[in-house]
Amino acid sequence: MHTLMDLRNTKGNGDETVVPNCAVDAQCAVAPGSVIEINGKGHRIVAVIKKRVLAADLRTHHIYLVQDGDGSLQLPKVSLMHEMIERGHAVAVTELVEPSATERMRVQIEMLDAAAVPQGDKAIWIFMATHWTPALEAAFGHHDEPWKIRRWRADLRKAVEDGPSS
């Protein structure tokens, strides 16, 4: 059994390379939006940033980090994720994973903010009724009630205005 550090060091200098002959298509498995099971826990790939993978735990939403060569915690490199898939330490999840209520709320708030919808329940209801498409319904389920969306938007705005707590 290899540790994450063993897997990282098997390529030598750690340059980004595509690992061929993966049991699953590693390029697809490490694409944003895909789900990978790492150490028995599901993680959604949120983004690939500067050849590093931002993956969030499906249940806790904690970011997956690995120990770098200097001991610091970093996002894993794409090449490390490919190696983990190839060696069976990570598995691409092929069955449909239901998005969490938090993910649904995030999508709703981003849609409303992008369209500059006012904070009233009626405005939110009208927007969601006309813009929550059947594709979104299939992916996330029915949209939340306007009062719930309004409360979450207000709480997020307040948190941004207040800044980080000390």
C-alpha positions in Angstrom: 0.0 0.0 0.0 1.4 3.4 -1.0 0.9 6.6 0.8 0.1 9.8 -1.0 3.7 10.9 -0.6 4.9 7.6 -2.2 2.6 8.1 -5.1 3.8 11.7 -5.6 7.4 10.7 -5.6 7.1 7.8 -8.0 7.4 10.2 -11.0 10.6 11.7 -9.8 10.5 15.5 -10.3 6.7 15.8 -10.1 6.3 17.3 -13.6 2.7 17.2 -14.9 2.2 14.2 -17.2 -0.8 12.4 -18.4 -0.9 8.8 -17.0 -1.8 6.5 -19.9 -3.9 3.3 -19.7 -6.0 4.3 -16.7 -8.8 1.9 -15.7 -11.1 4.8 -16.3 -10.6 7.8 -18.5 -8.5 9.9 -16.1 -9.0 13.1 -18.2 -12.7 12.8 -17.7 -12.5 11.7 -14.1 -10.5 14.8 -13.1 -12.8 17.2 -15.0 -14.8 19.8 -13.1 -18.2 18.5 -12.0 -17.1 14.9 -11.9 -17.2 12.8 -8.8 -14.2 10.8 -7.4 -14.2 8.5 -4.4 -11.0 9.1 -2.4 -10.3 6.9 0.6 -13.9 5.8 0.6 -15.4 9.3 0.5 -17.0 11.0 -2.4 -15.4 14.2 -3.7 -16.8 16.5 -6.4 -14.1 18.1 -8.6 -14.9 21.8 -8.3 -12.1 23.2 -10.5 -8.6 22.6 -11.9 -6.5 25.6 -10.9 -2.9 25.9 -12.1 -2.6 22.1 -12.7 -4.0 21.4 -9.2 -7.4 19.9 -8.4 -9.9 21.5 -6.1 -12.1 18.7 -4.8 -14.7 19.1 -2.1 -16.1 16.3 0.1 -19.7 15.6 -0.9 -20.9 15.4 2.7 -18.8 17.9 4.6 -17.7 20.2 1.7 -14.1 20.1 3.1 -11.4 20.6 0.5 -9.2 17.6 -0.2 -5.5 18.4 0.5 -2.3 16.4 0.4 1.1 16.9 2.0 3.6 18.5 -0.4 7.3 17.7 -0.4 8.1 20.5 2.0 5.4 19.4 4.5 2.8 22.0 3.6 -0.8 21.1 2.7 -1.6 21.8 -0.9 -4.3 20.9 -3.5 -3.2 17.7 -5.2 -1.7 18.0 -8.7 -3.6 16.6 -11.6 -0.8 14.1 -12.2 -1.2 12.8 -8.6 -5.0 12.3 -9.1 -4.3 10.4 -12.4 -1.8 8.1 -10.5 -4.3 7.6 -7.7 -6.9 6.5 -10.2 -4.5 4.3 -12.1 -3.4 2.5 -8.9 -6.9 2.2 -7.4 -6.5 4.7 -4.6 -9.2 6.9 -6.2 -12.2 5.7 -8.2 -14.2 7.6 -10.7 -17.9 7.4 -9.6 -20.1 6.4 -12.5 -23.4 6.3 -10.8 -25.4 9.4 -10.4 -24.6 11.3 -7.2 -27.4 13.5 -6.0 -26.2 17.1 -5.5 -26.5 18.3 -1.9 -29.0 21.0 -0.8 -26.0 23.3 -0.3 -25.0 22.9 -4.0 -28.6 23.5 -5.1 -28.7 26.7 -2.9 -25.3 27.8 -4.3 -26.6 27.5 -7.9 -29.8 29.4 -7.1 -28.0 32.2 -5.4 -25.5 32.5 -8.2 -28.3 32.7 -10.8 -30.2 35.4 -8.8 -27.0 37.4 -8.3 -26.0 37.2 -11.9 -29.4 38.4 -13.0 -29.4 41.2 -10.3 -32.8 39.9 -9.0 -34.0 42.0 -6.0 -34.1 40.5 -2.6 -38.0 40.3 -2.3 -39.8 36.9 -2.2 -42.1 37.8 -5.1 -39.1 38.8 -7.4 -37.2 35.6 -6.4 -40.4 33.5 -7.0 -41.0 35.0 -10.5 -37.4 34.6 -11.5 -37.1 31.0 -10.3 -40.4 30.0 -11.9 -39.3 31.2 -15.3 -35.6 30.4 -15.2 -35.4 27.1 -13.2 -35.3 25.0 -16.4 -36.2 21.3 -16.7 -32.5 20.6 -17.0 -31.9 22.3 -13.6 -34.9 20.5 -12.2 -33.4 17.2 -13.3 -30.0 18.0 -12.0 -30.9 19.6 -8.6 -34.6 18.9 -8.0 -37.2 21.6 -7.4 -35.9 25.0 -6.4 -36.1 26.1 -2.8 -38.8 28.3 -1.4 -38.2 32.1 -2.0 -38.0 32.9 1.7 -35.3 30.3 2.2 -33.3 31.6 -0.7 -33.7 35.2 0.5 -32.5 34.3 4.0 -29.4 32.5 2.6 -28.6 35.4 0.3 -28.9 37.9 3.1 -26.7 35.8 5.4 -24.0 35.4 2.7 -24.1 39.2 1.9 -23.8 40.0 5.7 -20.9 37.6 6.0 -19.1 39.2 3.1 -19.7 42.7 4.4 -18.6 41.8 8.0 -15.4 40.1 6.6 -13.5 37.3 8.2 -14.0 36.9 12.0 -10.9 36.9 14.2 
